[in-house]
Amino acid sequence: MRCFVQTVAVLVLFTVARTLGLLGPPAVAAGLLVAALILVAWTGGLTRAELGLGWKQVPAGLRYGAAACGVVLLVLVIAALIPATNGFLHDSRAQISAGRLAYELGVSIVLLTAIPEEFAFRGVLLGSALRLWGPWRASLITSALFGLWHIVPTLHTMADNPAVAGASASVAGRVLVVLGSVAVTFAAGLIFCWLRLRSRSLIAPVMAHCATNGLALAVAWFTIRHGRPW
């Protein structure tokens, strides 16, 4: 329980400090978060296997991660082809150069977002929660926290997408957009937990997380320029 509570405390303090601009550049902030979580995991006695970092599970993690990437890509391509959902891909964050796209994919998404968040939620948090409640309750609780983790980012980025910006023009609309984001990320958290537990490797949810964020940006980038995802 101490390890779980300490992990939640680190995540809360990180969110507050990041919101107040106290953590400096994103690379420094991500490094501080990972360092704090490593300390919590070490003092809490979590093993590499409990964190999903065992060497023997790497092949399974790669297999499940690759399958998840394929599913995400298929869903995004279909969304880009359907007029009713195509608008959600017209995000101002995708109006960038090819070089900036490569940086966002390789650094911002992989190194500064997916890896730290997966180590936090499907590594240390899930690892400690499994000791307390077992797989189902641990997955539900950590995924709910993962959803809440995305409240502040949603508030900061909802104006970047015209389809979302229109819905968030009023206070009630903003509340609905935030609740929708929490629900979507809660569901994503459950899928990431399933991948982590099924493969017993953190690699699988890291790859799925990278695909969800990275392929979405890449497909949006191609869609904005060509009107279709290729």
VENHULIN-V307862 format. One record per helix or strand. SS is the DSSP state (H for helix, E for strand). FROM is the first residue (numbers start at 1). LEN is the number of residues. If there is no record, write none. Layout:
ss: [SS,SS]
from: [FROM,FROM]
len: [LEN,LEN]
This chain:
ss: [H,H,H,H,E,H,H,H,H,E,H,H,H]
from: [2,26,55,83,91,92,98,135,151,161,162,171,202]
len: [18,18,27,7,1,3,36,15,10,1,6,29,25]
